[in-house]
Amino acid sequence: MKKGFLSNIFYALTIPCFLLCSFTSVSQKANFSGDWKLDESKSELGNAGGRVARSLKAAQKENDITISRTTPGFNGGDPITTTSTVTYDGKVTESEGFGGSKRKSTGKWSADEQTFTISSVMVFERNGETMEIKSTETWSLTKEGLLSVVTQTSSSRGESTTKAVYSK
């Protein structure tokens, strides 16, 4: 009787521990889908503030994310909306940048799938000069449910970092 009693206690204690551990170790991928508006008061835009997207629309699917960005127009012109799709497998995707340029991007999830990093290279011509802009965007959700996009950019004009915070 003692043997059966001890084995019952053993199972009564180990099964809940096993279940608890198995559920807590499975994390759900961050979901960036939605219509997002820039919250300038929570953002750190620096000198690039005029070129940061004022709104984002993200449609996250099983294998990729499609992002539409609306930025202010050049010299006070109409706002410009660009759309790109980035896959999660690290393959290069191509989209249209500003002025007919091409943007090549790759995407990668962090190990815990709570941040998504998009690395891009865009080459364009301006006044007969070819310019290359490299950027790395790190997307994450804050505890308050806001979207944080930290962008590091480098070009022949120098380097910059911005932190744009968006709310739904």
N, C-alpha and C positions, 0 to 999 in steps of 0.2 A: 504494500500500500504506500509506503514511503517513496518507493521508486516511481510509481505513477504520479504521486502528488508532486514530487520534485520536477519531473519532466513537464507536468502541466504548468507549473510556475515558470519553468524555463521558457516554454513557448509563450506563455502569457506576457512575459517581459520582453522577449526578443522580437516577436512579430511586430508589436507597435513601434519599437525602435527602428526595425528594418523599414517599415512603411514610412515613418517620419523622415528618415534619412533619404529614402528614394524620392520622396516628393520635394524635399527642400533642395536637393541637388539639381533638380531640373529647373532651369530658368527659362523664362519666356523671352523671346526676342523683342527688343524695343520696337514699338510701332510708331512710325513717324507720319502715318497717313493723316491727311486733313488739310484744311485751309489755314494758313498761319500768317499773322500780321506782325510786322516788326514793332517791338517795344523799345523805342530809343532810350527811355529812362533806365532800362536794365542792361543796355548794350554798351560795349566799349568799341566804338567805331573808328576812332583816331582820324587820320587824314583821308581814309578811304570811305568815310561816311556817305558821300554822295553817290558812290557806286555800289553800295550794299543793297541787296534786294529788299524792297519794302513789303513784299508779300511772297509767300511760297505756297505752292500747292503740291503735296506729295501723295502719290498713289503707290503704296507698298504692296507688292505681290510676293508670291512664294519664291521666285528666282531673281527678281529685280525691283527697282524703285524708279518711278518716273517723277521727275521734279520739274515744275514750271516756276520760273523766277521772274518777277516783275521788278525792274529797276527804273530809276528816273532816266528820262531821255537826255541825250547830249545837248548841252547849251540850252536847257529849258524846254527841249522838244518833248514830244509825246513819250510816255513810258514805253519801255521795251520789254517784251516777254519772250524768254527763251525756254525751250523744253529739252530735257535730256533724259535718257534712260540709262541707268547704271546697273550692271549685273552684280551679283554677290560672289561670283566665282573668280574674280580677279582678271577676267578677260577684258581687253580693251574695247570700249564702245566709243563711237564717234557721234558728235552732235554739232549743230551749228552754233558758233559763238557770235559775237557782235561784228558788224561790218563784213559779213560773209566768211569770216574765219571758221576754221574747224577746231573743235575741242576734242581731245582724246582723253578718256577717263577710265580709271579702274576703281573698283570698290572692294572693301574688305570689312567684315565684321570683326570686332574684338572677340577674344576667347569666350567672354561671358555674354556676348551678343547684346550688350547694352550701349555700345557706341559703334558707329559706322563711319569709316574713313573713305573719302573720295579723293583720289589723287588725279590731277588734270594737268595737261599741257595744251596751251593754245598758241598758235603761230599766226601772226597777221602782219599786213603791211600798212604802214602809215607814213605818208609823205616820202614814198620811195624807199623807206627803211623797213627791213624785216625785224619784227620783235617777237620774242618768245616770253610767255608768262606761264610760270609753274605755280600751282596752288595745291594745298592740302586742306580739305575741310573735314572736321571731326564733328559729327552729329551725335547729340545725346539729349535725353530728357532730364529735366531737373526734378527735384522732389515735388515741386509745385505743379508739375505737368507742362512746363514750358519747354520749347525746343531751343536748344543752345547749339549754335553753329560757330565753331572757332575756325577761322581761315588764316592760314599762313601763305603769303604770296611772295614770289621773288621774280624779278625781271631785271633788265639792264638799268632800270631806274631805282633799284634798291629792293629792300624787303619790308614787309609789313605784316602785322597780325591784327585781326579784328575778332571781336566776339559779338555776334548778333543773336539777340534773344527774341523769340517769337511766341505769341500767344494765339490760341484758337479763337 
